Amino acid sequence: MLTAEFPQSRLRRNRQNPWCRDLVAENHLSVKDLILPLFVREKEVTPEIEAMPGIYRYSLDELLPVCKRAMDLGIGAVALFPYTNPILKCEEGKEALNPHNLVCQAIRIIKESLPQLGVIVDVALDPYTSHGHDGVLRKGCVANDETLEILIEMALVKARAGADVVAPSDMMDGRIGAIRKGLDQAGYQNVRIIAYSAKYASAFYGPFRQALGSLSALGKADKKTYQMDPANSREAMREAAQDLLEGADMLMVKPGLPYLDIIYRLKESFLLPIFAYQVSGEYSTLKAAGEKGWIDYEKALLESLVALKRAGASAIFCYPALEVATFLLGENV
């Protein structure tokens, strides 16, 4: 006869077997949750990205096979980012408005051959400016309203090329409303907008800037006058509320894992889908630690993505999305 009192409610019961853990899991990571970012390059640019092992820049003739692979794995959308030839960069970022620039060519190639694949494109000037900032500089400061006029035309150029979604990542005040109005007036009412509502001035962007070729252009400058302060959370609510009122279709939090609280708060407060961006520094940290043998890379990567889902992300921009898909699908690949 037992003399000690034991718990009647044992939470461990439901953890005993894999089948039961799966049945009671509160969140599930699926291939359908993933968006694959792709770096686009001219042929003479090296495909390797030193700071992002396993991630590559693709020339235009290499894009379709990787996009087809993504579709075959069940990934529904790609996001395009150009490595712009430094010769084409200038203070005003004029190459962003060239209807035949690298990204526009990539959009057309993908949509002509794989029309069912979603194509998302960034709207910001940093890939095109010689100074590496997301807008035009006037007396050392990014000029908000002047930049807006350029961003409207930039969004239109990409919409004309066939982009399904434009994603303003510039963090200029009022850009969602300005771009929405510009798209609607030009007849592109069905082009969606992902608003980078909570984009923080983060230290985790370094590998991405190397991949894009903007790291050296930016130099020792920073983007703290327009990207959010990592110390702030209520400000993210204001940004999101403003973007919602201006016509955003989806809201983005970037980076992802360091800002799980922001994802959660936006999910609880707004009815729009919340996207998370697992940024380059997050990926490269996991990859490097895995290569050192300090962590199990596959398990840590999947855990980080489940955390983003648990916080409230509807979809995740994920550089190793192809790799993640093979992990999830296992022997079915």
C-alpha positions as CSV (number, residue, x, y, z in Angstrom):
1,M,0.0,0.0,0.0
2,L,1.4,3.4,-1.0
3,T,1.8,5.8,1.8
4,A,3.1,8.8,-0.2
5,E,0.8,10.9,-2.3
6,F,1.5,10.8,-6.0
7,P,0.2,13.2,-8.7
8,Q,-3.1,12.2,-10.4
9,S,-2.4,14.5,-13.3
10,R,0.8,13.3,-15.0
11,L,1.7,15.5,-17.9
12,R,4.4,13.0,-18.9
13,R,1.8,10.5,-20.0
14,N,1.2,12.2,-23.3
15,R,5.0,12.4,-23.9
16,Q,5.7,8.6,-23.7
17,N,5.4,7.7,-27.4
18,P,6.1,9.5,-30.7
19,W,2.6,8.8,-32.0
20,C,1.1,10.5,-29.0
21,R,3.5,13.4,-29.0
22,D,2.5,14.0,-32.6
23,L,-1.2,13.9,-31.8
24,V,-1.0,16.4,-29.0
25,A,1.5,18.7,-30.6
26,E,0.2,22.3,-30.6
27,N,2.2,23.4,-33.6
28,H,3.4,21.7,-36.7
29,L,6.1,22.8,-39.2
30,S,5.3,22.1,-42.8
31,V,7.0,22.6,-46.1
32,K,4.0,24.8,-46.9
33,D,5.2,27.3,-44.2
34,L,8.5,28.0,-46.1
35,I,9.5,30.8,-48.5
36,L,12.8,30.3,-50.2
37,P,15.0,33.5,-50.6
38,L,17.2,33.3,-53.7
39,F,20.2,35.5,-54.5
40,V,20.4,36.4,-58.2
41,R,23.8,37.2,-59.9
42,E,25.4,38.0,-63.2
43,K,27.4,35.2,-64.6
44,E,30.8,36.7,-63.8
45,V,29.9,37.0,-60.1
46,T,31.0,34.1,-57.9
47,P,28.1,31.9,-56.7
48,E,29.7,31.2,-53.3
49,I,28.8,33.3,-50.3
50,E,31.6,33.0,-47.8
51,A,29.5,34.0,-44.8
52,M,26.6,31.7,-45.7
53,P,28.0,28.2,-46.3
54,G,25.6,26.1,-48.4
55,I,23.7,29.1,-49.8
56,Y,24.5,30.4,-53.3
57,R,23.9,33.2,-55.8
58,Y,22.2,31.9,-58.9
59,S,22.7,33.2,-62.5
60,L,19.6,33.6,-64.6
61,D,20.2,30.3,-66.4
62,E,20.4,28.6,-63.0
63,L,17.2,29.9,-61.5
64,L,14.6,27.6,-63.1
65,P,16.2,24.3,-61.9
66,V,16.3,25.5,-58.3
67,C,12.8,27.0,-58.5
68,K,11.5,23.7,-60.0
69,R,13.2,21.8,-57.2
70,A,11.4,24.1,-54.6
71,M,8.1,23.4,-56.2
72,D,8.7,19.7,-56.4
73,L,9.4,19.7,-52.6
74,G,6.1,21.6,-52.0
75,I,7.5,25.1,-51.4
76,G,5.0,27.6,-52.8
77,A,7.0,30.9,-53.2
78,V,10.5,32.3,-53.6
79,A,11.8,35.7,-52.7
80,L,14.4,37.3,-55.0
81,F,17.4,39.5,-54.0
82,P,19.9,40.8,-56.6
83,Y,23.7,41.1,-56.4
84,T,24.0,44.3,-58.4
85,N,27.2,45.1,-60.3
86,P,28.9,47.9,-58.5
87,I,29.2,49.7,-61.9
88,L,25.4,50.0,-61.9
89,K,25.2,51.5,-58.4
90,C,24.8,55.2,-57.8
91,E,23.7,57.7,-55.1
92,E,20.1,57.6,-56.3
93,G,19.9,53.8,-56.9
94,K,18.6,54.4,-60.5
95,E,19.1,50.7,-61.5
96,A,16.2,49.9,-59.2
97,L,13.9,51.5,-61.9
98,N,15.4,49.7,-64.8
99,P,12.7,47.4,-66.2
100,H,15.5,45.1,-67.5
101,N,17.5,44.9,-64.3
102,L,18.5,41.6,-62.9
103,V,15.5,41.1,-60.6
104,C,13.0,42.0,-63.4
105,Q,14.7,39.5,-65.7
106,A,14.5,36.8,-63.0
107,I,10.8,37.5,-62.4
108,R,10.0,37.1,-66.1
109,I,12.0,33.9,-66.5
110,I,10.2,32.3,-63.5
111,K,6.7,33.5,-64.3
112,E,6.9,32.4,-67.9
113,S,8.0,28.9,-67.1
114,L,6.6,28.4,-63.6
115,P,3.5,30.7,-63.4
116,Q,2.1,28.8,-60.4
117,L,5.2,29.6,-58.3
118,G,4.7,32.7,-56.1
119,V,7.4,35.4,-56.7
120,I,8.1,37.9,-53.9
121,V,10.4,40.9,-54.4
122,D,11.9,43.3,-52.0
123,V,11.3,47.1,-52.4
124,A,14.3,49.0,-51.0
125,L,17.2,50.8,-52.6
126,D,20.1,49.2,-50.7
127,P,21.0,46.7,-53.5
128,Y,21.3,49.6,-55.9
129,T,22.8,52.6,-54.0
130,S,26.5,53.2,-53.9
131,H,26.2,54.1,-50.2
132,G,24.3,51.0,-49.2
133,H,21.3,52.7,-47.6
134,D,17.7,51.9,-48.3
135,G,16.8,55.4,-49.5
136,V,18.4,58.4,-51.1
137,L,20.8,60.5,-49.0
138,R,20.5,64.2,-48.5
139,K,23.1,65.9,-46.3
140,G,24.0,62.6,-44.8
141,C,20.4,61.6,-43.9
142,V,18.0,59.3,-45.7
143,A,15.3,61.5,-47.2
144,N,12.0,59.8,-46.4
145,D,9.5,61.5,-48.8
146,E,11.8,61.6,-51.7
147,T,12.6,58.0,-51.3
148,L,8.8,57.2,-51.3
149,E,8.5,58.5,-54.8
150,I,11.2,56.1,-56.0
151,L,9.8,53.2,-54.1
152,I,6.4,53.6,-55.8
153,E,8.0,53.4,-59.2
154,M,10.2,50.5,-58.1
155,A,7.2,48.5,-57.0
156,L,5.5,49.3,-60.3
157,V,8.5,48.2,-62.3
158,K,8.4,44.8,-60.5
159,A,4.7,44.5,-60.8
160,R,4.9,45.0,-64.5
161,A,7.6,42.3,-64.7
162,G,5.1,39.9,-63.1
163,A,5.8,39.9,-59.4
164,D,3.0,38.5,-57.2
165,V,4.1,40.2,-54.0
166,V,6.1,43.3,-53.3
167,A,7.8,43.5,-49.9
168,P,8.9,47.0,-48.8
169,S,11.8,46.5,-46.4
170,D,13.0,50.1,-46.5
171,M,11.2,51.2,-43.3
172,M,10.3,54.7,-44.7
173,D,7.3,56.2,-43.0
174,G,4.2,56.0,-45.2
175,R,5.6,53.7,-47.8
176,I,2.9,51.0,-47.6
177,G,0.1,53.6,-48.3
178,A,2.1,55.2,-51.1
179,I,2.9,51.9,-52.8
180,R,-0.6,50.6,-52.4
181,K,-2.0,53.7,-54.0
182,G,0.5,53.6,-56.8
183,L,-0.2,49.9,-57.6
184,D,-4.0,50.4,-57.5
185,Q,-3.9,53.4,-59.8
186,A,-1.8,51.6,-62.3
187,G,-4.2,48.6,-62.3
188,Y,-2.2,46.2,-60.1
189,Q,-4.9,45.9,-57.4
190,N,-4.1,42.2,-57.0
191,V,-0.4,42.6,-56.3
192,R,0.0,41.9,-52.6
193,I,2.2,43.8,-50.1
194,I,4.2,42.2,-47.3
195,A,5.0,45.0,-45.0
196,Y,8.3,44.7,-43.1
197,S,6.5,46.3,-40.2
198,A,9.0,45.4,-37.5
199,K,12.4,45.4,-39.1
200,Y,15.0,46.0,-36.5
201,A,18.4,47.5,-36.8
202,S,20.0,44.2,-36.1
203,A,23.5,42.8,-36.0
204,F,22.2,39.6,-37.6
205,Y,22.2,41.0,-41.2
206,G,25.9,40.9,-41.9
207,P,26.0,37.7,-44.1
208,F,23.1,38.9,-46.1
209,R,24.8,42.2,-46.8
210,Q,27.8,40.3,-48.0
211,A,25.7,38.2,-50.2
212,L,24.0,41.3,-51.7
213,G,27.2,43.3,-52.1
214,S,26.0,46.1,-49.9
215,L,28.2,45.5,-46.9
216,S,31.3,47.3,-48.3
217,A,29.1,50.1,-49.6
218,L,27.6,50.7,-46.2
219,G,31.0,50.6,-44.4
220,K,30.8,51.8,-40.8
221,A,27.4,53.5,-41.3
222,D,24.3,52.0,-39.8
223,K,20.5,52.1,-40.4
224,K,19.4,53.1,-37.0
225,T,17.6,56.3,-38.1
226,Y,15.0,54.2,-40.0
227,Q,15.2,50.6,-38.8
228,M,13.7,49.9,-35.3
229,D,15.6,49.9,-32.1
230,P,16.0,46.3,-30.7
231,A,15.1,47.7,-27.3
232,N,11.5,48.6,-28.4
233,S,8.4,46.4,-28.6
234,R,5.4,48.8,-28.3
235,E,6.8,50.7,-31.3
236,A,6.4,47.6,-33.4
237,M,2.7,47.7,-32.6
238,R,2.5,51.2,-33.9
239,E,4.4,50.3,-37.0
240,A,2.1,47.3,-37.7
241,A,-1.1,49.3,-37.0
242,Q,0.0,52.0,-39.4
243,D,0.8,49.4,-42.1
244,L,-2.5,47.7,-41.6
245,L,-4.4,51.0,-42.1
246,E,-2.3,51.8,-45.2
247,G,-3.2,48.6,-47.0
248,A,-0.7,45.9,-46.1
249,D,-1.8,42.3,-46.8
250,M,0.8,40.6,-44.5
251,L,3.1,41.8,-41.8
252,M,6.7,40.8,-41.4
253,V,9.0,40.6,-38.3
254,K,12.7,40.6,-39.1
255,P,14.9,39.0,-37.6
256,G,12.9,36.1,-36.4
257,L,14.2,34.1,-33.5
258,P,15.5,37.1,-31.4
259,Y,12.1,38.7,-31.8
260,L,9.7,35.9,-30.9
261,D,7.9,38.2,-28.5
262,I,7.2,40.7,-31.3
263,I,5.8,37.9,-33.5
264,Y,3.5,36.8,-30.7
265,R,2.3,40.3,-29.9
266,L,1.5,41.1,-33.5
267,K,-0.3,37.7,-33.9
268,E,-2.4,38.4,-30.8
269,S,-3.3,42.0,-31.9
270,F,-3.8,41.9,-35.6
271,L,-5.9,39.6,-37.9
272,L,-3.4,39.8,-40.8
273,P,-1.0,36.9,-41.4
274,I,2.3,37.4,-39.6
275,F,5.5,36.4,-41.5
276,A,8.9,35.8,-39.9
277,Y,12.3,36.2,-41.5
278,Q,15.0,33.8,-40.3
279,V,17.8,36.1,-41.3
280,S,21.3,35.3,-42.5
281,G,23.0,35.7,-39.2
282,E,20.6,33.2,-37.6
283,Y,21.2,30.7,-40.4
284,S,25.0,31.2,-40.4
285,T,25.2,30.8,-36.6
286,L,23.5,27.5,-36.7
287,K,25.4,26.3,-39.7
288,A,28.8,27.2,-38.3
289,A,28.0,25.6,-34.9
290,G,26.9,22.5,-36.7
291,E,30.0,22.3,-38.8
292,K,32.1,22.6,-35.6
293,G,30.1,19.8,-34.1
294,W,28.9,21.9,-31.2
295,I,25.2,21.4,-32.0
296,D,23.1,19.0,-34.1
297,Y,22.5,21.3,-37.0
298,E,19.4,19.6,-38.4
299,K,17.6,19.4,-35.0
300,A,18.6,22.9,-34.0
301,L,17.4,24.3,-37.3
302,L,14.0,22.6,-37.1
303,E,13.7,23.6,-33.5
304,S,14.3,27.3,-34.4
305,L,11.6,27.1,-37.1
306,V,9.1,25.5,-34.9
307,A,9.7,28.3,-32.4
308,L,8.8,30.8,-35.0
309,K,5.6,28.9,-35.7
310,R,4.8,28.6,-32.0
311,A,5.2,32.4,-31.6
312,G,2.6,32.9,-34.3
313,A,4.3,33.0,-37.7
314,S,2.1,31.9,-40.6
315,A,5.1,31.6,-43.0
316,I,8.9,31.8,-42.7
317,F,11.5,33.2,-45.0
318,C,14.2,30.5,-44.7
319,Y,17.5,30.4,-46.6
320,P,17.9,26.6,-46.2
321,A,14.3,26.0,-47.1
322,L,15.3,23.3,-49.6
323,E,17.3,21.5,-47.0
324,V,14.5,21.9,-44.4
325,A,12.0,20.4,-46.9
326,T,14.2,17.3,-47.3
327,F,14.4,17.0,-43.5
328,L,10.7,17.2,-43.2
329,L,9.8,14.9,-46.1
330,G,12.5,12.4,-45.3
331,E,12.5,9.3,-47.5
332,N,9.6,10.7,-49.5
333,V,12.0,13.1,-51.3
